[in-house]
Amino acid sequence: MHDLMNDLAQLVAGEICFRLEGEKQQKFSHRSRHSAYVSDDRYHIVKKFEAFYQMTSLRTFLSLMFPTYDMFYLSNVVLDDLLPRLSYLRVLSLCGYAIYDLPNFFENLKHLRYLNFSGTQINHLPDSLCTLYHLETLILRHCSRLKNLPSKIGNLVNLYFLDIRGAGSIKRMPSGFDQLTKLQTLSNFVIGEGDGHLIRELKNLSSLRGNFCLSGLKNVNGQDAREAKLNEKLGIDGLELQWGAVDGFELQWRADLENITRKKEFEERVLDFLCPQKNLKQLIIQNFGGAKFSSWIADSSFKNLSSLKLRNCKNCKSLPSVGRLPLLKDLSVIGFDQVQKIGVEFFGENQLNPFASLEILSFEYLPNWKEWDTCEGDAKVLKLPRLLELSIISCPQLLGRLPTHLPSLQKLKIHRCTSLVVSISSFPSLCELSIRGCAELVDDCSYPAKELSSLQTLSLANISKFNIPADRTMLRFGNSEHFEIDGWEELASLSQHGLSLVGHRFISVWSCPQLQSLEAEEAELQPDKISRVESLNLVSCDRLNRLPKVLHELTFLTVMELIHCRSLVSFARNNLPPNLKKLRIKMCKNLEYLVDEKEDNKSMSSTLCLLEDLEIEKCPSLMSLSSKGHKNICNQLQVLRIGECSKLSCLFSNTKFPITLKQLIIGECPELEYIAQEFEETTCLELIAIVCSGIKSLPRGLDKLIHLQEILLKWCSDLVSFEESGLLTTSIRVFRVYGCGNFGALPKCMASITSLQHLSLCYYSADISFPSEGFPANLTSLEISNAPKIYRSLVEWGLNRLTSLRELSIGGEGCSNVVSFPEEGIGMMLPPSLTRICLSEFENLEFMFSEGFQDLASLQELEICNCPKLTSLPEKDMLLSLGYLRIYSCPLLKEECSSDKGREWSKISHIPLVLIYGK
């Protein structure tokens, strides 16, 4: 909404409407009637709703959450205490909350018209909901745990709208729907086992409109189906008929078991009597068990039917004559086990213009389909004249040919049809072609070149035989923007089939085990050919041992990826592609160098390398980026990630650290002892992350890195401390050290690093001491573990001096004398700014000192783990702001916090999310 329009709406609404946003509070008038609660917080505590207690005449209560999280948590107090007070409510929405149980409060909310529980975790609706005689809208969309609707739903005589889409656990409907005569929208009507007669209740719902789904039809007989009178419901324009109660495909064994016991004639009769009104636009039939379809499905009087989907009809041996439907645009046939031939019955016998409007046709999972008789003997009959998209997927026995004349076809997709010979000869307008797993690909050149449009997207995979002349290949495929080859067993080079790198923008070659080269060794870029390649991906090409020389002439190439090409020893000889900016190399086990300088190429020193982002991972033979350490390889590099390269011993030999580099990330390189000699003043480095590597020290000149913001050092056992002046003049915000056993003392000047906000010191020498001048006062996050000296010194120095601290995580390994937190008797205080506390590994911690929590009005999250002697929590008044409590591996506290008999449960029952041992 435009700001001016919003201002106008606020002005007109005056005191009648109000909105709560986050922490912002405002004054409310007794005249206020409509409210919206807007929040991006995950936990909604009682305090956030205090203003509503004075709004006893409120009509509207809407929760409106930003999509920051997939689930939000609401204090039970709102459900148990607040909502029952708002007895004049007309509109109530609790959409998106992780509500599991609803209290029986609806008797207090007699005036409700609109009720929305979408996306909640409720498993049942209390019977008192059926006393809402004025209710018009009930939304239960994606309530996946809800098993039943209330038994007296027939009392909701004013209900207009009921949405249970995505509530897949509902297996049956209660009786009483025949009383809901005003119902206009009913998303789904589920008929349970033994409840087939309930479909008769639809007879009175003459106002139904829009999309409607009937599921569980295997439980219905023909006479009951007749009484539903679907043909009289003129407002329904989208109908879905499901015989199985499970959405989508059922497991094969379950479907086969059902087919043994289901009576085909019985289900055919049911379908006969479910004929809808003639203005239907969309029809889906799923899990139908009959052997043949009703004649009404192919009745040309359904002149508005544009979409038809037939799914998982296991017993049908033939398809209905849907070619007669004049406006059918989208047709999909999925999961027909018995169909062996599709022929004249599909198009419609004696039909002069079958499928006159069809644009999208899809066949999927027809395991026994062998023949498609396209009935093309009569030249006067034009079939599929407007077809734009054709998909045939998982039809392994299909033989013969596709329709030979599809002048409008733009997209062809054939997947896992291993017996099919695919001819693209008669498709002059083809733009997208995806062939994956077929017997042969053919083009007999029946169309002259001037009438063919060039493909834009090409994907070829697992083709047993490629039978297209090289010159025709270049004509049809040579200029496709997206070019992908996958699983081509015998492909030795692209050029052997007339394929080339030139002409495409995005190229991917996957799983071609015989591929040795992309272009012939002598290939050169012809002057009249303009390279368009921007991206090149090569994956699982085991014999590829070199990249073509023409690669250096691809002036638009900016992104490359090499994965699992085990024969490559180097990426390039002497020069990288001139404009390459991003390069990713993974699992090339014999790669020794990024650039192998076979000759002393002096011209290379003047060649500007534009590489900005380099990632090398799981290349165990890599020794260095360059065989001779040429200085220009990384002169524009901004991001460098190297991981699991066990032989890598140096990065920037014979040169200084690249000044353009912003992110340096190194992991699991045990032989890498140093990065470079020193940093220059102009270095742009912002992030240093080194994990599980042999680094002994960082380069000199850390204090020169004015852009440095984050350092992460993890499990580097040989790493020693920084120099005293190492971090003085940086703008560092994050400093984390984990498991570096030889890391010495922290810099004495740490307190003066005012930019530092996040500090983690975990799992290294327990003898490391607290810096004499203390920690920086601006810290917002502090994590300490296995550092008893630092913990004790921090307590004595005064944790409360960290006045900006929001997150505190303390692991108590070695702190065996600590029995309370905060420690009672020594005056330990916590910063009032804290929003999250995590305590773990305090072996003798017995209780939480309540007075230490009294000033923590902003505390939102509390986690307590592995404290085996802890039995109590702070008093309830100290935990009113808490939105999340997690307790794990604290057996005594777990017992005290149980909801039925625990003494501590009353302290925490108001918290929106409580996790005890994962539950």
MIVOTI-582369 format. One record per residue (C-alpha): residue in one letter; x negated, y, z negated. Coordinates in pm, whole numbers, plus 50000, padded with zeros to 5 digits. Layout:
REM MIVOTI-582369
aXYZ...
//
This chain:
REM MIVOTI-582369
m500005000050000h498715034450088d497775055449784l500365082049867m503095055849903n502025040549573d502185074449404l505675079949544a506825045949420q505425053049074l507155086749068v510525072549169a510245043048929g509395065748640e509785048048308i511825019648455c508795000848593f505384995548440r502304975448520l499584961548297e496174958948464g493374940648287e492344957547967k494124989948050q496874997647800q499635022947843k502645035847654f505985020047734s509405035147705h512395016847562r513935023647906s511365001548083r513004972348262h510544958148516s506954947348445a504044932448634y500944918248469v497934921648699s494684904648597d491494889248730d490604874548388r490774836948362y492024835448004h495134854447898i495224857947522v498034869847296k496504904147253k496954911847623f500704908147582e501194928747265a502914956647458f505704933047567y506904927347212q508514961747209m510184956247549t513234936947427s515394948747721l512914938047989r514454924348312t511334914548509f508164896248392l505794889748683s502294875248659l500164887048951m496634872848951f493774880149185p492474848149355t489254849149152y489884814649002d491924784649112m493624782948771f494464807048490y495094799148124l497834813547905s498114813247529n500894790647401v502064819447181v503424836947491l505614806747569d506564798247212d507074832947067l507124861347322l509304848647607p512204837047383r512434873247260l512924887147612s516524875847628y517564900147904l515054887248160r516324883048516v512974875348680l510254853248528s507104842448712l504334822148549c502814812248883g499224799448874y498934792248500a497604758948370i500804752448175y501304715648089d504334716047857l507234740247859p508914747547526n512704746447516f513214784147541f515664787047830e518694788647602n517444823047504l517124834347868k520724831047989h520434859548239l517574845448451r518084848248829y514544840348949l512134814748802n508694806648949f506364779748810s504354774549131g500904759349090t501364750948722q500604716948564i504034711248410n505104674648400h508764679848316l511434706748294p513474708647972d517204702247999s517894736947866l516884750248209c520264737548332t522034762848108l520794790748338y524134793948515h523104826148692l519834812048832e519514818249207t515844810049283l513754781449142i510204777649281l508194746749183r505774746649473h502544726549420c503624714849074s501744682549141r502354667048797l506104672848789k507874639048800n511554648048779l514014676348815p516354681248516s519254656648506k521974683148488i520764703848782g524344704448910n525094730948647l523024756348843v526004764649061n524574798149174l521274783749300y520384796549649f516704786649679l514854755249557d511254749449669i509454717349563r506874715849844g503644700149720a505354684949413g504384650149530s505014632449199i508794637049229k510084602949342r513854608249313m516494635049284p519084636549005s522774635849088g524684668349095f523394684549415d526904682949559q527824710449315l525134734049447t527334746349730k525544780049755l522154763849820q520574778250135t516964766850105l516094731649987s512544722550084n512794685050013f515404659749906v513794627949768i515864596049753g514584571149498e514944533449496g518564524249422d519704560149475g520634557949842h524184569749771l522864603449654i522284613850014r526074617650032e525754648049806l524274667250097k527714667350256n528774698050062l525564717750127s526824734150444s524774765950390l521354749050421r519024766750661g515384768950764n513124738550714f514484707750538c512824674350453l514594641550369s512234615850217g512724580850078l515114571350361k514114534650329n516454534650026v519484546450230n522044526350427g523804537250743q527134546250587d525474568050324a523434585050596r526624592250793e528124609750491a525204634250473k526644651150785l523374666750902n525004675451232e527234700551053k524354719950895l523964746051164g521344766450981i518644739150972d516124745651249g513234724251116l513924688251005e511564661950863l512764626050812q510504604350595w511184567750532g508204563750298a507974584649982v504254590850033d503294621150241g501004614150533f499704579450612e500184551950359l497374527550297q497374500150560w497934471850315r500864489850159a502454497050496d502064460750607l503634448550284e506644470950335n507074460250697i507594424150582t510604433050368r512134461950565k515064454650799k514484471251134e518154472451238f519024486750898e516664516250946e517674521351309r521274525551195v520244551350936l518404571451200d521474569751429f523574587251166l521014614051084c521484632251412p521014669551337q522694699651494k521824707251857n519934739951795l517104722351611k513634736451690q511264712851507l511584675651426i509244652251236i509944614851195q507564596550961n507204560450843f510304549351036g510554511151020g512864504651315a511804488751643k513384515651861f514404551851825s517914565651844s519034579452177w519754613752028i516004620851989a515584623252366d518944639552434s518474668952669s521234687252483f518574695552220k517674724652441n515794744352170l513574716252040s509994728652084s508004706351845l508304668651793k505984647851575l506394609851546r504144595451273n503364560851140c506274542151300k504644508151277n507364486551434c508254507351740k507174490852066s508084519552295l508444557052282p511664576452334s512244594052668v511244627652530g510254639952877r513884650452912l513664677252644p513604709552845l511774732652598l509494707752424k506064724252387d504254703852121l504384665752100s502274642951880v502504604951853i500524590751559g500204556151406f502174533051640d500754497951592q503074479251830v502904501752135q500984484952419k502214504452720i503494539552778g505284544353106v508504555153270e510494553552946f508284581052807f508774604953099g512444596153145e513704574153427n514784593953734q513734626053561l512714650553834n510764674553617p509634656753297f507914676453023a508624708853208s507494730152911l505014707452733e501774725252639i500234703052367l500214664752377s498454643052118f498154605152074e496374592351760y495824558151601l497514535451859p495304504651805n497044481952061w497814507352333k496324493552656e498004510852949w499314545453027d501414543753344t501544580153444c504214572953707e502454593753971g503654573154268d506434597854349a504704628754485k507924648754456v507914645854078l505684671353907k504674658153564l503134678053279p502824709653493r502134732853195l500034710252976l497224730452813e495874706052551l495574667952561s494174647452268i493764609652253i492144597351931s491424562051801c493054541952080p490274515952126q492054493152379l493304519952616l492264512452976g493184526753313r493184563753375l494554596453251p497064616353456t495174627053767h496814660553824l496904684353531p496324718253694s496844738353373l494814716753134q492344737752934k491424715352641l490714677852658k489784657752348i489084620052370h487694604152052r487064567551969c488654553052285t485834528852356s487434511352656l488584542352841v486984556353156v487514593853134s487704612353463i487694650153458s487914652853837s491444666853849f491224692853573p490104724753746s491064747953459l489244728853183c487604751852925e487024728552628l485904692352658s485204669252363i484454632752448r483324610952157g483164573352202c484394562752547a483314537352810e482464561653089l482644598153186v483374604453555d483744633553794d484244623154158c483964658654292s487524658354431y487894695454362p485674719454556a483214739554349k484864773054415e488114761454247l486514750453921s486374771553608s483304767653392l483604750453057q483204772052747t482874744052491l481324709852559s480894681252311l479684646952426a479094618052185n478634580352206i479354577752578s478374543652713k477964555353072f477524590453212n478544589253578i478424625153703p475954637053972a473304660953845d474414689654067r478034685053953t476854684053591m475204717953629l478324731553797r480794719153534f478654720953218g475784744453300n477254776453154s479274764152856e478754786452555h478944758052302f477024726952409e476824696352180i475474661152240d475784634251972g474944597251963w473724593452323e471664561652290e469804561252625l469284598652675a465544604652724s465744641052834l468414665952923s467074671253272q467584634653375h471344641553395g471134676753528l471544692053184s469414721153071l468804744752783v469424774253010g472944787953045h474304779552699r474524801452388f474884775452110i473224741252154s473334710951922v471724677051992w472414649651736s471384613151698c469684607252032p467014581451932q465374579452280l465164616752338q461514626452390s461894660652541l464574686352610e463044697752937a460484681953163e456894690853072e456434711453386a459804729153360e459714766753378l462434792453353q463384802653705p463394840053773d467054839853876k468134821553558i468844842853254s468434825352922r471484828852697v470504804952418e471014820452073s471144789451852l469464755251889n470044725751651l468164692651687v469144665151442s468074628351413c466074626451736d463374602351618r461194601951931l461204639151996n457504647251965r457294681652121l459374711752197p459374724552557k457164752852677v460254769452818l461314775052457h459054805652452e460964820452743l464334818952565t464324855552471f467774854652303l466974825152076t467334837151715v468354806151513m466864770851516e467384739751306l465324707751312i466494678951092h465224643151078c462934645251380r460244622451247s457854623351549l457284660851539v453814670151410s454194707351459f456994730851549a455074751851800r451674755251962n450124789051904n453264810351939l456744809051793p459694817952021p459454855852064n462714866251897l463314837451657k464634851051326k465904820751134l464274786251126r465324756050920i463294723650919k464334693650706m463304657150675c460654657750950k458344633750775n455304637751007l455374675451036e451924688350936y452034724751042l454644749651144v452244762851409d449394741351535e446774764551681k445124740851927e443034768852076d441594801451955n444294822452105k443224858352059s446344870852233m448384857451947s447054884151717s448894909851921t452104889751946l454744902651708c456544874351528l460114883451429l460804853551202e462744866050897d464204834750731l462204802250701e463344770750521i461274738650512e462514709450305k461584672750260c458594673250495p456084652050299s453214656250551l453314694150562m449914708250462s450194744550562l452314768050767s449494772451018s446574750051103k444234780351112g446064804050883h446864829851150k448044862050993n450924869751229i453094839651155c454854856450866n454434893350933q458214899450937l459284871850697q461934881650439v463114847950300l460924817250245r462294784750099i460054754150072g461064722449887e459904686549845c456724690050051s454374668049850k451154675850049l451574713250076s448474728149917c448554764450024l450924789650177f449054820450283s445444810350326n443054835650484t445574863250436k447344884150179f450894879150073p453374891250344i454604925250233t458024921050401l458974890150196k461984895549967q462754860149844l460214833049763i461744799549659i459484769149607g460554735449467e458844701749413c455504709249575p453094693149324e449914700749525l450674737649564e448434754449305y448534790249423i450594812049655a448224840049743q445434859849580e447354891249500f450404912449571e450064945449752e451764977049632t454034977849937t455324942149889c459144940749905l459514909449690e462804908049494l463004871349385i460414845549277a461734810449203i459284781849149v460514747449036c458574715048971s455394726549141g451664726749068i451414764749044k448824774948785s449344812348799l451164838448999p449144862149217r447644893049058g449564925149083l452984915948946d453114951048803k452934965049157l456204948549265i458554977849218h461414958749390l461114926449188q464434917749020e464304880848927i461724854848821l462644818148771l459924793648659k461104758048592w459224726148504c455824739248614s453614721448362d450354738148477l451654773748465v450034797148213s451164831248092f451194863648289e448574889848229e449444915347967s450294941848226g452074917448449l455634930448415l455104966248300t456234987148592t458674963448758s462434967648788i462964931548686r466464922548567v466254884548528f463424864548368r463934826948314v461324801248206y462324764548160g460144735048068c456704750648131g454714733347859n451494753847896f453184787347920g451484809447665a452704839747475l455254863747612p453914897847709k453554920147403c455014948547603m458274930047674a460314954547466s459364982247707i460834964548012t464064983947987s465434970448315l465514934448185q469084921748137h468894883448147l466264864247952s466014826047924l463244807947732c463914770447719y462084737447678y458444746247673s455824749747400a457594751347063d454664772246939i455444801847161s455894832146943f458224861846939p456764893247103s455564917146833e457614946546960g460774926047002f463074921347297p464384948447532a467464965147386n469304964147721l469564926247739t473044914447835s472254876947840l469874857547613e469204820047623i466824802847379s466224765747340n463574744747164a461884776347037p462244776246656k459634803446604i461394827046841y464784819446686r463534826046333s461724857946433l464764869746630v467014865246325e464554884546105w464024911546371g467774916346396l469864900946670n472374929246624r469794953546768l470644939747113t473634962847140s474374954247505l474244916447462r477274898647614e476144862347646l474174843447380s473084807147416i470974791047143g469654755347134g468684746746779e466004720446840g463494723446556c465794745246343s466574718346086n467044743345800v469984761045967v473274750445801s475494779845901f475904803046197p475454831946163e473194823645872e474864831245542g472814848645275i470224865545497g472584891345644m472374878246000m474714898946218l475854893546575p476154921646831p479804933246863s479354934147240l479254895947268t481774879547502r480294844247509i478434822547255c477024787747316l475514767847029s473904733647073e471484708946914f471724722046554e471314688946371n472224702146023l474734729546109e477734724745875f480004755145911m480574787846095f480244818745877s483494837945929e482184871945819g479584870446094f482394869446351q484524897446212d483224924346446l483354903046763a486544917746905s485374911147262l484424874447220q486114854147496e484244820847513l482764798047247e480974765047319i479664741547052c477764710047153n475744683346973c476184696246619p476984663346439k477504677646086l479714707346179t483174705146020s484724739846039l485214770446260p485574807246169e488944818346036k491764823446287d491644861346257m488074860146386l489114840546695l492084860946819s490174873847122l489004839147221g490224826047558y488074794747587l486784770047326r484724739147415i483664712847164y481474683447264s479464657447070c480594671446735p482434640946590l483454656546256l484704688546414k486594668946679e488594651446408e489344683946226c490564700246551s493034673346656s496474687846725d498394663446504k496494661146176g493394683146200r492924710645941e491294733646198w494034730946465s495994760546327k492924782346387i492704774246756s496234765846875h496674801147018i493594798547244p494574795547614l492004768447699v490644743847442l488414715647570i487554688747316y485324661147453g486434669947805k490184668347732
//
